[in-house]
Amino acid sequence: MVSVLAESNARGERGKALLRLRFTAEDLLQVTFAGHPAPLMELGLAVAMLQRCDAPAVFGSWQQRLQHALPGSARPLLELIPPSGKGPLFLDPMSRGLEDGLDLVMSAPSSFVCSELERACTITGLPPTLWMRQLAKQEHAAWRVLGDALGAAHACLVEPAWARIRSGFDAEHAWRTRMVADLGIQVTLAGLTPRGRWRGTTLELDAADTREFILNGRGLLLLPSMIWAGTPLVAPTADGPTLLIYSAITPLPLLDAPADADPLATLLGRTRAAALRLLTRAHTTTDIARALGVSRSSASEHATALRNARLITTRREGKVVWHACTPLGLDLLRAR
Protein backbone atom coordinates (compact mmCIF):
# COMPACT_ATOMS: atom_id res chain seq x y z
CA MET A 1 0.00 0.00 0.00
CA VAL A 2 2.71 2.48 0.98
CA SER A 3 4.63 1.71 -2.19
CA VAL A 4 1.82 3.13 -4.31
CA LEU A 5 2.44 6.63 -2.97
CA ALA A 6 5.44 8.87 -2.55
CA GLU A 7 5.11 11.75 -0.10
CA SER A 8 7.03 14.96 0.41
CA ASN A 9 6.91 17.41 3.30
CA ALA A 10 8.20 20.36 1.31
CA ARG A 11 6.22 23.54 1.89
CA GLY A 12 4.09 25.04 -0.87
CA GLU A 13 4.94 28.37 -2.40
CA ARG A 14 4.74 31.36 -0.04
CA GLY A 15 4.29 29.01 2.88
CA LYS A 16 0.82 27.85 1.78
CA ALA A 17 -0.03 24.22 2.43
CA LEU A 18 -0.76 22.31 -0.77
CA LEU A 19 -1.86 18.82 -1.67
CA ARG A 20 -0.03 17.83 -4.85
CA LEU A 21 -1.24 14.92 -6.95
CA ARG A 22 1.13 13.90 -9.73
CA PHE A 23 -0.74 12.39 -12.67
CA THR A 24 0.37 10.48 -15.71
CA ALA A 25 -1.73 10.41 -18.87
CA GLU A 26 -2.89 6.96 -17.77
CA ASP A 27 -4.04 8.36 -14.42
CA LEU A 28 -6.14 11.05 -16.11
CA LEU A 29 -7.89 8.34 -18.09
CA GLN A 30 -8.70 6.54 -14.83
CA VAL A 31 -10.38 9.27 -12.81
CA THR A 32 -13.76 7.97 -11.60
CA PHE A 33 -16.46 8.96 -9.13
CA ALA A 34 -17.62 6.68 -6.35
CA GLY A 35 -21.05 5.29 -7.17
CA HIS A 36 -22.44 5.61 -3.64
CA PRO A 37 -21.64 7.27 -0.31
CA ALA A 38 -19.66 5.23 2.19
CA PRO A 39 -21.37 5.11 5.61
CA LEU A 40 -18.24 4.41 7.66
CA MET A 41 -16.32 7.12 5.80
CA GLU A 42 -19.03 9.64 6.65
CA LEU A 43 -19.09 8.32 10.21
CA GLY A 44 -15.37 8.86 10.72
CA LEU A 45 -15.54 12.33 9.17
CA ALA A 46 -18.54 13.19 11.36
CA VAL A 47 -16.56 12.23 14.48
CA ALA A 48 -13.72 14.47 13.26
CA MET A 49 -16.08 17.37 12.52
CA LEU A 50 -17.54 17.20 16.03
CA GLN A 51 -14.09 18.08 17.37
CA ARG A 52 -13.14 20.88 14.99
CA CYS A 53 -12.95 24.42 16.34
CA ASP A 54 -12.70 25.90 12.84
CA ALA A 55 -15.85 24.35 11.34
CA PRO A 56 -17.90 26.67 9.07
CA ALA A 57 -20.73 28.52 10.76
CA VAL A 58 -23.34 26.31 9.08
CA PHE A 59 -22.08 23.41 11.21
CA GLY A 60 -22.48 25.33 14.48
CA SER A 61 -25.89 24.05 15.55
CA TRP A 62 -25.09 20.60 14.11
CA GLN A 63 -21.98 20.38 16.30
CA GLN A 64 -23.71 21.61 19.44
CA ARG A 65 -26.63 19.25 19.06
CA LEU A 66 -24.62 16.12 18.32
CA GLN A 67 -21.80 16.78 20.79
CA HIS A 68 -24.46 16.50 23.50
CA ALA A 69 -26.33 13.64 21.81
CA LEU A 70 -23.30 11.39 21.19
CA PRO A 71 -23.76 8.42 23.55
CA GLY A 72 -21.04 7.33 25.94
CA SER A 73 -20.64 4.03 24.11
CA ALA A 74 -19.57 5.95 20.97
CA ARG A 75 -17.03 8.20 22.67
CA PRO A 76 -14.06 5.78 22.51
CA LEU A 77 -13.89 6.75 18.81
CA LEU A 78 -12.63 10.16 19.93
CA GLU A 79 -9.41 8.40 20.92
CA LEU A 80 -8.93 7.08 17.40
CA ILE A 81 -10.23 9.85 15.11
CA PRO A 82 -8.65 13.31 15.48
CA PRO A 83 -10.17 16.61 14.24
CA SER A 84 -7.96 16.37 11.14
CA GLY A 85 -9.96 13.32 9.98
CA LYS A 86 -6.70 11.36 9.60
CA GLY A 87 -7.60 8.39 11.73
CA PRO A 88 -6.60 4.75 11.20
CA LEU A 89 -7.63 3.60 7.72
CA PHE A 90 -8.99 0.26 8.93
CA LEU A 91 -11.90 2.16 10.56
CA ASP A 92 -13.54 3.40 7.37
CA PRO A 93 -13.51 0.96 4.46
CA MET A 94 -15.35 1.84 1.26
CA SER A 95 -18.46 -0.20 2.03
CA ARG A 96 -21.97 0.23 0.68
CA GLY A 97 -23.72 -0.45 3.98
CA LEU A 98 -23.03 -0.46 7.69
CA GLU A 99 -23.07 -4.22 8.21
CA ASP A 100 -20.61 -5.10 5.45
CA GLY A 101 -18.45 -2.19 6.57
CA LEU A 102 -18.35 -3.45 10.14
CA ASP A 103 -17.40 -6.89 8.88
CA LEU A 104 -14.43 -5.37 7.04
CA VAL A 105 -13.36 -3.40 10.11
CA MET A 106 -13.57 -6.37 12.48
CA SER A 107 -11.67 -8.64 10.09
CA ALA A 108 -8.86 -6.16 9.32
CA PRO A 109 -5.45 -7.91 9.31
CA SER A 110 -3.51 -7.50 12.53
CA SER A 111 -0.47 -6.06 10.74
CA PHE A 112 -2.64 -3.42 9.06
CA VAL A 113 -4.28 -2.47 12.36
CA CYS A 114 -0.93 -2.08 14.11
CA SER A 115 0.64 -0.01 11.33
CA GLU A 116 -2.41 2.26 11.11
CA LEU A 117 -2.59 2.83 14.86
CA GLU A 118 1.11 3.70 14.83
CA ARG A 119 0.62 6.07 11.88
CA ALA A 120 -2.34 7.77 13.59
CA CYS A 121 -0.28 8.37 16.74
CA THR A 122 2.58 9.76 14.65
CA ILE A 123 0.19 12.26 13.01
CA THR A 124 -1.30 13.46 16.30
CA GLY A 125 1.99 13.32 18.20
CA LEU A 126 0.21 11.59 21.08
CA PRO A 127 1.18 8.26 22.64
CA PRO A 128 -1.17 5.29 22.17
CA THR A 129 -3.85 4.92 24.82
CA LEU A 130 -4.37 1.71 26.77
CA TRP A 131 -7.36 0.87 24.57
CA MET A 132 -5.35 1.41 21.39
CA ARG A 133 -2.66 -0.95 22.68
CA GLN A 134 -5.36 -3.52 23.42
CA LEU A 135 -6.71 -3.17 19.88
CA ALA A 136 -3.22 -3.71 18.50
CA LYS A 137 -2.92 -6.88 20.59
CA GLN A 138 -6.26 -8.11 19.17
CA GLU A 139 -7.84 -8.36 22.62
CA HIS A 140 -11.45 -9.48 22.17
CA ALA A 141 -12.93 -7.10 24.75
CA ALA A 142 -11.26 -4.09 23.10
CA TRP A 143 -12.64 -5.02 19.69
CA ARG A 144 -16.10 -5.51 21.15
CA VAL A 145 -15.88 -1.94 22.49
CA LEU A 146 -14.89 -0.77 18.99
CA GLY A 147 -17.82 -2.55 17.34
CA ASP A 148 -20.26 -1.10 19.87
CA ALA A 149 -18.77 2.38 19.42
CA LEU A 150 -19.09 2.29 15.64
CA GLY A 151 -22.69 1.08 15.84
CA ALA A 152 -23.69 3.69 18.44
CA ALA A 153 -21.97 6.53 16.58
CA HIS A 154 -23.58 5.52 13.30
CA ALA A 155 -27.03 5.48 14.92
CA CYS A 156 -26.45 8.98 16.30
CA LEU A 157 -24.48 10.77 13.58
CA VAL A 158 -25.20 9.13 10.23
CA GLU A 159 -28.35 7.02 10.20
CA PRO A 160 -30.85 9.86 10.96
CA ALA A 161 -29.37 11.93 8.11
CA TRP A 162 -28.74 9.11 5.63
CA ALA A 163 -31.62 9.97 3.28
CA ARG A 164 -30.32 13.53 2.95
CA ILE A 165 -26.73 12.32 2.60
CA ARG A 166 -27.75 9.94 -0.17
CA SER A 167 -29.80 12.59 -1.96
CA GLY A 168 -26.99 15.15 -1.68
CA PHE A 169 -24.46 12.60 -2.90
CA ASP A 170 -26.55 11.81 -5.99
CA ALA A 171 -26.93 15.51 -6.80
CA GLU A 172 -23.20 16.12 -6.30
CA HIS A 173 -22.36 13.12 -8.49
CA ALA A 174 -24.63 14.36 -11.28
CA TRP A 175 -23.19 17.87 -11.04
CA ARG A 176 -19.54 16.84 -11.17
CA THR A 177 -20.03 14.38 -14.02
CA ARG A 178 -21.82 17.15 -15.94
CA MET A 179 -18.81 19.39 -15.30
CA VAL A 180 -16.55 16.71 -16.75
CA ALA A 181 -18.74 16.52 -19.88
CA ASP A 182 -18.92 20.31 -20.31
CA LEU A 183 -15.52 21.52 -19.12
CA GLY A 184 -13.25 18.47 -18.98
CA ILE A 185 -11.64 16.50 -16.19
CA GLN A 186 -8.86 19.01 -15.47
CA VAL A 187 -11.23 21.92 -14.78
CA THR A 188 -13.43 19.62 -12.70
CA LEU A 189 -10.53 18.43 -10.54
CA ALA A 190 -9.16 21.94 -10.07
CA GLY A 191 -12.61 23.01 -8.91
CA LEU A 192 -12.57 20.68 -5.90
CA THR A 193 -11.03 23.49 -3.78
CA PRO A 194 -11.33 27.27 -4.20
CA ARG A 195 -7.80 27.82 -5.50
CA GLY A 196 -7.17 24.49 -7.18
CA ARG A 197 -4.88 24.62 -10.20
CA TRP A 198 -2.69 22.58 -12.48
CA ARG A 199 1.06 22.85 -12.93
CA GLY A 200 1.74 20.65 -15.90
CA THR A 201 0.36 17.25 -14.94
CA THR A 202 0.42 18.02 -11.19
CA LEU A 203 -2.83 19.03 -9.51
CA GLU A 204 -2.44 21.44 -6.58
CA LEU A 205 -5.28 21.73 -4.07
CA ASP A 206 -5.66 23.62 -0.80
CA ALA A 207 -4.61 21.44 2.12
CA ALA A 208 -4.02 21.42 5.85
CA ASP A 209 -0.38 20.44 5.32
CA THR A 210 1.82 20.04 2.26
CA ARG A 211 1.98 16.53 0.88
CA GLU A 212 2.76 15.06 -2.50
CA PHE A 213 1.35 11.86 -3.97
CA ILE A 214 2.47 10.08 -7.10
CA LEU A 215 -0.45 8.12 -8.53
CA ASN A 216 1.74 5.70 -10.52
CA GLY A 217 -0.89 4.89 -13.14
CA ARG A 218 -3.43 3.63 -10.57
CA GLY A 219 -5.89 6.46 -11.21
CA LEU A 220 -8.03 8.45 -8.79
CA LEU A 221 -11.39 7.70 -7.16
CA LEU A 222 -13.38 10.78 -6.09
CA LEU A 223 -15.61 10.54 -3.03
CA PRO A 224 -17.62 13.62 -2.01
CA SER A 225 -18.57 13.97 1.64
CA MET A 226 -21.66 15.78 2.86
CA ILE A 227 -20.23 16.05 6.38
CA TRP A 228 -16.55 16.88 5.93
CA ALA A 229 -15.77 20.60 5.64
CA GLY A 230 -11.98 20.43 5.78
CA THR A 231 -9.50 20.32 2.93
CA PRO A 232 -9.32 17.16 0.77
CA LEU A 233 -8.06 13.93 2.29
CA VAL A 234 -6.14 11.23 0.45
CA ALA A 235 -6.29 7.54 1.28
CA PRO A 236 -4.47 4.75 -0.55
CA THR A 237 -6.10 1.48 -1.47
CA ALA A 238 -4.27 -1.82 -1.63
CA ASP A 239 -4.88 -2.69 -5.26
CA GLY A 240 -7.01 0.08 -6.77
CA PRO A 241 -6.94 3.83 -7.38
CA THR A 242 -5.99 6.42 -4.78
CA LEU A 243 -9.07 7.73 -2.94
CA LEU A 244 -9.60 11.50 -2.76
CA ILE A 245 -12.26 12.65 -0.28
CA TYR A 246 -13.48 16.20 -0.79
CA SER A 247 -16.24 18.44 0.58
CA ALA A 248 -19.43 18.43 -1.48
CA ILE A 249 -20.82 21.73 -2.76
CA THR A 250 -23.54 21.74 -0.12
CA PRO A 251 -22.82 20.49 3.43
CA LEU A 252 -25.26 18.34 5.36
CA PRO A 253 -26.76 21.14 7.51
CA LEU A 254 -27.95 22.91 4.33
CA LEU A 255 -29.28 19.83 2.55
CA ASP A 256 -33.04 19.68 2.18
CA ALA A 257 -35.13 16.56 2.61
CA PRO A 258 -34.93 14.30 -0.46
CA ALA A 259 -38.62 14.84 -1.14
CA ASP A 260 -37.77 18.30 -2.49
CA ALA A 261 -38.93 18.42 -6.11
CA ASP A 262 -36.30 20.97 -7.14
CA PRO A 263 -33.06 19.21 -8.18
CA LEU A 264 -31.15 22.49 -7.99
CA ALA A 265 -32.20 22.90 -4.35
CA THR A 266 -31.11 19.31 -3.70
CA LEU A 267 -27.65 20.15 -5.04
CA LEU A 268 -27.18 23.61 -3.54
CA GLY A 269 -29.79 23.93 -0.81
CA ARG A 270 -32.84 26.19 -1.20
CA THR A 271 -31.11 29.44 -0.25
CA ARG A 272 -28.11 28.98 -2.54
CA ALA A 273 -30.36 27.82 -5.38
CA ALA A 274 -32.43 30.99 -4.94
CA ALA A 275 -29.24 33.07 -4.90
CA LEU A 276 -28.02 31.48 -8.13
CA ARG A 277 -31.35 32.22 -9.83
CA LEU A 278 -31.17 35.80 -8.60
CA LEU A 279 -27.68 36.24 -10.05
CA THR A 280 -28.69 35.74 -13.65
CA ARG A 281 -28.42 39.52 -13.36
CA ALA A 282 -25.62 41.17 -11.37
CA HIS A 283 -26.45 41.97 -7.75
CA THR A 284 -24.47 43.19 -4.76
CA THR A 285 -24.08 41.24 -1.55
CA THR A 286 -26.57 43.60 0.08
CA ASP A 287 -29.05 42.97 -2.77
CA ILE A 288 -28.76 39.23 -2.22
CA ALA A 289 -29.30 39.58 1.53
CA ARG A 290 -32.37 41.75 1.02
CA ALA A 291 -33.90 39.53 -1.68
CA LEU A 292 -33.37 36.29 0.27
CA GLY A 293 -34.19 37.68 3.71
CA VAL A 294 -30.83 36.71 5.23
CA SER A 295 -28.05 38.66 6.93
CA ARG A 296 -25.33 40.26 4.83
CA SER A 297 -22.72 37.91 6.31
CA SER A 298 -24.88 34.91 5.39
CA ALA A 299 -25.37 36.27 1.86
CA SER A 300 -21.59 36.69 1.56
CA GLU A 301 -21.05 33.09 2.74
CA HIS A 302 -23.50 31.74 0.16
CA ALA A 303 -21.88 33.83 -2.58
CA THR A 304 -18.45 32.50 -1.61
CA ALA A 305 -19.71 28.90 -1.85
CA LEU A 306 -21.20 29.55 -5.30
CA ARG A 307 -18.01 31.26 -6.45
CA ASN A 308 -15.88 28.38 -5.20
CA ALA A 309 -18.08 26.05 -7.26
CA ARG A 310 -17.40 28.28 -10.29
CA LEU A 311 -21.10 29.08 -10.63
CA ILE A 312 -20.72 32.84 -10.14
CA THR A 313 -18.03 35.48 -10.51
CA THR A 314 -17.38 38.38 -8.16
CA ARG A 315 -15.95 41.79 -8.89
CA ARG A 316 -15.33 44.77 -6.62
CA GLU A 317 -16.12 48.38 -7.52
CA GLY A 318 -14.86 50.53 -4.69
CA LYS A 319 -16.63 49.33 -1.56
CA VAL A 320 -19.33 47.50 -3.50
CA VAL A 321 -19.05 43.81 -4.40
CA TRP A 322 -21.03 42.58 -7.41
CA HIS A 323 -21.91 38.96 -8.17
CA ALA A 324 -23.20 37.37 -11.39
CA CYS A 325 -23.64 33.90 -12.90
CA THR A 326 -20.86 32.33 -14.91
CA PRO A 327 -21.71 30.48 -18.15
CA LEU A 328 -21.51 27.27 -16.09
CA GLY A 329 -24.03 28.64 -13.59
CA LEU A 330 -26.39 29.68 -16.39
CA ASP A 331 -26.04 26.26 -17.95
CA LEU A 332 -26.94 24.60 -14.65
CA LEU A 333 -30.06 26.77 -14.37
CA ARG A 334 -31.15 25.89 -17.90
CA ALA A 335 -30.58 22.17 -17.32
CA ARG A 336 -32.53 21.79 -14.07
N, C-alpha and C positions, 0 to 999 in steps of 0.2 A: 504494500500500500504506500509506504513512504517513498519507495523508489519512483512512483509515478510523478511525484512533485519535487521541484527544487525551490527552496525558499531563500530569500535574502532579507536582511534587516536594514538595508541601506535606506536612508531617509529620502522622501520625495523632494522635489524641487521646492525651495523656499521653506523647508521645514514641514510642508504639508504631508500628512499621512496618505499614502496611496496603496490601493490594491492593484497590482499589475498581473495581468493574465497574458501570457505569451502564446499566441496561436500560430499554428501552421495552416496552410491552405486546407489540409485534411481536417483540422479541427473546425474550421469555419463551416465545412460541409456537414459537420456532425453536431451542430448546435440544435438541441431539441428542448421542448417544454414538457415538464411533468404533466401527466394526464389527469392527476387528481391530487388534492391536498393530502399531506401526510399527518395523521393525528398526533403521533408522538413527536414529530418535528415541531408542530404548533404548540404542543404541551411544553416541551423544553424551552421554547422561545417565550411562552407565556410566563413561565417561572422566572426567566431572566428579566422580562419586562416589569414584573412585580417589584423587582429590586432596584430598578434604574431611577436615579435622581434627575436624569436629564431627559426623561420621556416627554414627547410633545404634549401640549396642553390638552389635546383631545383625549389623551389617556388618563387624565387626572382623576376623574370620577371612577373610571374602570379600575385603576390601581387601588384607590381608597376602598372601594366596595369589596374587591376580591382579596386584598390583603387581610381584611377582617374575616372574610368568609372561608379562606383556605383552612381546611381542617388540620388538626394536629398530626393526623396520620400521613398527611402529604408533606409536612414541613421538613422531613429528612432530605428531600430533594434540594433544599436550599444549600445543603452541604456540598452537593455535586455540581449544581448549575449556577455559575456566577452571573452577575449583571451583563457581562460581555456576551453571553450566549455561547461561550466556547467551553461547554462541558464535555464530558467523555462521550465519544461518538457511539459507544455501544448502547446509549440510552435512547437514541432517536433514529432507529432504522426507517428506511423509506417504505413503510407498510401502507396498505390501503385501509385497514381497519385497526381498531384497538387490540382485538384478541390476537391477530396474527403478529402485530407489532410486539406485544408482550411476550409471545412465544420466542421471537427473535432475540429480544433483550435477555430473557432468562436462559437462553441456550448459547449466549455469546461465548466464544472460546476463552479459556482462562488467560491465555497469553495476551489476547486482545484487551481484555478487561484490565489487566495489570498495566499494560503499556498506556492505555487511555487514562487511567487514574493517575499515573505518574505524569503524563503530559498535562492533565488538567491542573495538577498541583504546581507544575512548573510555570504555567500561565498565570495563575493567581499569586504565586509566590508564598503560598501557605502550606504548612505541613499537612500530611494526610490525617484525617480524624480517625478515631478508633473504629467507627463504622466503616470507613473507606478501607481500612486495613483488613477488616473482617470480610468485606466484599472481595478483596483481592485474594484472600485465602479460601474463597468459595464456601464460607460458613453458611449453612442452610438458613439459620435464623436471620442473618443479615440480608440474604436474598429474599426472604419472605417479607421483611420490612420494605425492601425496594419494590417488590410487586404490589404490596398494599399502598405504598406511597404513590406509585404511578396511577393505579386505579382511582384513588381518592382525588388526586390532582386533576385527572382527566374529567371526572364527574363534576368537579367544581369549575374548572377553567375553560374546558373545551367543549364538552358535551352540550351544555345549554346553548352555546353559540354555533354549534356545528352547521345548522341549516344556513345561517348567514355566512359562515366561513366558506361553505361549499358554493353558495351562490356568488359570493365575491370572487372566489377563485375562478369560476367559470367565466365571469365577466372579464376578469383580468387576462385570462388565457385567450379569450376571443380578441381582446384589444391588442395584446402584444403580437399575436399571429397576424392580425390585420396590419400592424405596423411593419412587420417583416415583408408582407406582400406589397405594401405601398412604398416603403422607404428603404427596405433592405435590412439585412441582419446587422450590419455595422452600426447604422443609426439606432436601431432598436437596442442593441447592447450598450451603446454609449448613453442611451436615455435611462438606464437603470438607476443612475444617481444624477443629481443636479449638474455636476461639472464633469461628467464622464466624457472621455475623449480617446482617440486612437493616436498612437505614435507608431507608424508603420503597421506591423501586425501585432502590436502590444496594446491591449485595452487597459486604460487607467481609470479606476473608479475611486470615489471618495472612500476612505476607510478609517478605522479607529487606530490602526498602526500599519506601518509600511511592510508589505509582504509581496513576494513575487512567486508566481506559480507557472511552471512550464507544463503545458497540457500534453505534450508528447504524442499527439495524434489520437488521443482518447476521446476528444470532443468535450462538450459542456452540456450539462443538464440544468435547466433553469427552473427554480421552484419559488414562486411568489409566496410570501407569508402575509396573512391578514393581521397578524398580531405583532410581528417584529417591526420596530421603528428605528433600529440602528442601521449602521452601514452594512453592506453585503458581507455574508459569511461564506467561506469556502470549506467544503468537506470532500475528502477523497473517497472513492469507492474502490473496492478490491479489484474488480475486473472491468468496470464500466467507465463512463465519463465522469469528470470532476463535477461535483454538485455545487451550484451557486445559488444561495438563498438570498433573496432581496425583498425589500418592502414593497407590497402592492401599492397601486395608486391610492386606494382608499383603505384606511385602517379600519379594524373591526368596530371601534366605537361609532364610526360614521356610516357603517353599512346598514341599509334598510332591510326589513324582513324580505325573504325571497318572494313573497306574494306580490311585491311591487310590480306593476305592469310596465313600468318604464325601464328599458334596459340601460339607458344612460344613467339613470338614478342608481341602478344596481352597481354599475361600474364606479361612479364618482360619488354617490351619495346625493340626496335630494338638493342640498344647498349648493354643492359644487356644480351639479348639473344645471341648476337654475342660473348660476353665475356664468357658466359657459354659454348658455343661450343668450344671456344679456349681452355678452361681449362680442356678439356678431357685429356690434357697433362699439367704437371705443368709449370706455367709461373710466372715470377715476376711481380710486379706492373708496372715496367718500360716496360716490354714486352707487357703487356696488353695495356698500353697507346700508344705504338708505333704501335701495330697491329690494334688498333681501331681508331687511329688518334685523340686521345683526350689527354688532359693534364694529368699529373701524379696524381694530386689531384682528378680529375674526375674519373680516373681509380680506385683510392683507394676507392672513394665513391661507385662506382658500385660494387666493390669487397666486401665492407662491407655489402651492401644490399643483395648480393647473399649469403654471409656467415650467415647473420641473418636469412635468409630463409632456412638455412641448406642445401643449394645446393652446396656449396664449403667449403673446409677447408683451413686454413691459418697457415703456420708455418714460423718462423723466423730463419735464419741462419746468425748470425752476424748482419750486416746492411741490409741484403737482405731478403725480404719477398716473400715467394712462395705461390701460390694459385693453388688448383686443385679440380676437381669435387668430391663430395661425391657420394656414391652409389645412393642416392636419386636424385642427379643432373643427373647422368648418366641414371637413369631410366626415368627421365623426357625427356631427349633428345631422348631416344629410342621410347618413347610413342607418340611423337608429330606427 
